[in-house]
Structures are given as structure tokens and as C-alpha cells.
Amino acid sequence: MIRLPLVVALCAVCCVPMFAEEKAPVPAAPAAGASAGWTSDQKASYLIGVQMAKRLKPFAADLDTAKIIQAIEDVFAGKESVVPASEEQAVMQTFQEGMQAKEAKRGESRKGDNLKWLEANGKKEGVKSTATGLQYQVMNAGGGKQAAMGTTVTVHYTGTLLDGTKFDSSVDRGEPADFPLNPGGLIQGWLEAIPMMKEGDKWKLFIPSDLAYGEQGNQGIPPNSLLIFEVELIKVGAGAPAPAPADAGGIQLK
């Protein structure tokens, strides 16, 4: 369920957190060199827009992009809001309540679709299922050290939604990530799967929503979303676990 203040808070927080979250290099744009002639300010402006869009994308079906752009231009130009201040609270309350109802229906439909998909996927050659409903497929078998709870693992990974939308990737950032395997720190699907892997393994994980972000969803991940990860276990570390990286939006519990 979407929290009531979420939409209002999105625009207020979108600019500040992005600099804390995007510590890793930004993936290359699909059109190579498209921003080559831009100034640093132009690139920063574009990236701010990207971050705003990522936060708003889960609600895209309920929003009017043209009106969002108009509002930004009006504020920058010093114009008064077209919507009277006396109407703001009532308008946003009605919008949020309607969006909650719509998302609840979408979430229930999504959950049912996921169950059907997992049932079919579990019958495919090479796909194994655990008692919790987690599914995995061994893409490459390694022979190194076994992962275990309480250790820190170094991995390369790419996470996508069922429709193929990519929401997180250490591969795109060009640098593997370190994660502590501690209860409450990562989504349950990872805490179950990674300790079964050995160094050199590359698995494809199919994680049901109740082993991921469930009804709450997460940044860029709608409620009741099934998550698909390709995970390569590079190294199992020794000693005290390190803190998980802050830019791993599709793995950590938040």
C-alpha cells in the first residue's frame, strides 16, 4: 500500500537524496555521445530529471507528465500556482486515496500473475524451487568457498522486474558490490539464495514478492513485484561483515 505522504514528498526529497544514493558511476546512455556537448550544469539538470522520473515512474499511470513539466516551469518563472492554495489539500487527498485504491487492485492482479508465472517457470528445465517459493537456475557452477550467513560477499548482479525493466545493476556501474549476509539487512530471497552459492557460481534468482518487498514495494519497484536477479558470487570474505552499499536500491531492506 502506498503511504499517503509519498507523492507529496517525492518532489521535495528527489534532489537531495540522489547525490547520496548515486555514488557509483552512472551507466552509459543508450545513445553514445548524446551528452558529449553538454555543460556540467546541463548534465546535472538531466540527472536530476532522471532521479525525479525514477521516483515517479511507479505512479506514471496516475500522473499527467505535461502538467508536472508546466508546474516546474511556472515555479521557476515565479508564477503563482494555477491550482488555488485553498484547493491543494483536498485535491491531493482525493488523488492519493484514488491512487491507493488503484494500486491495491494492480497489486492484487500482479500477485496473481506472478503466481501463475512462477508455476510455469518452475517446470522449466534447470529451474529449482525451494520450500519458501524461491526459484533459481544455475548458469555457471563454481568450485570456490561456500557463502554463509554472517560473512560479507562480493557479487556482480543485475535486477529486473518481470516485464524486463532493470532497476539495479552493479554490472552497469562497472564495479562489484559487497554485502553482509545479516538477517534484516537484505531481502529474504537473497538471504536464502546466496548462502547456497559458492565462489564462481552464477545463478539466476526468481524471487516471489513475499521474499522481496511485498505489498510495500520500494523505489522503482511496485508493490507485489516478482524480482529476477542474475547474481555472480565473486568472493566470500572473512572477518567482520562490512555495511551494504547505499546505492543497492533493489536488494537492501529499507
HELIX and SHEET records of a PDB file:
HELIX    1   1 LEU A    6  VAL A   13  1                                   8    
HELIX    2   2 CYS A   15  GLU A   21  1                                   7    
HELIX    3   3 SER A   40  LEU A   56  1                                  17    
HELIX    4   4 LYS A   57  ASP A   62  5                                   6    
HELIX    5   5 THR A   65  PHE A   76  1                                  12    
HELIX    6   6 ALA A   85  ASN A  121  1                                  37    
HELIX    7   7 SER A  170  ARG A  173  1                                   4    
HELIX    8   8 GLN A  188  ALA A  193  1                                   6    
HELIX    9   9 ILE A  194  MET A  196  5                                   3    
HELIX   10  10 SER A  209  LEU A  211  5                                   3    
SHEET    1   A 6 VAL A 127  SER A 129  0                                        
SHEET    2   A 6 GLN A 135  ASN A 140 -1                                        
SHEET    3   A 6 LYS A 202  ILE A 207 -1                                        
SHEET    4   A 6 LEU A 227  VAL A 236 -1                                        
SHEET    5   A 6 THR A 152  LEU A 161 -1                                        
SHEET    6   A 6 LYS A 166  SER A 169 -1                                        
SHEET    1   B 6 VAL A 127  SER A 129  0                                        
SHEET    2   B 6 GLN A 135  ASN A 140 -1                                        
SHEET    3   B 6 LYS A 202  ILE A 207 -1                                        
SHEET    4   B 6 LEU A 227  VAL A 236 -1                                        
SHEET    5   B 6 THR A 152  LEU A 161 -1                                        
SHEET    6   B 6 ALA A 177  PRO A 180 -1                                        
END                                                                             
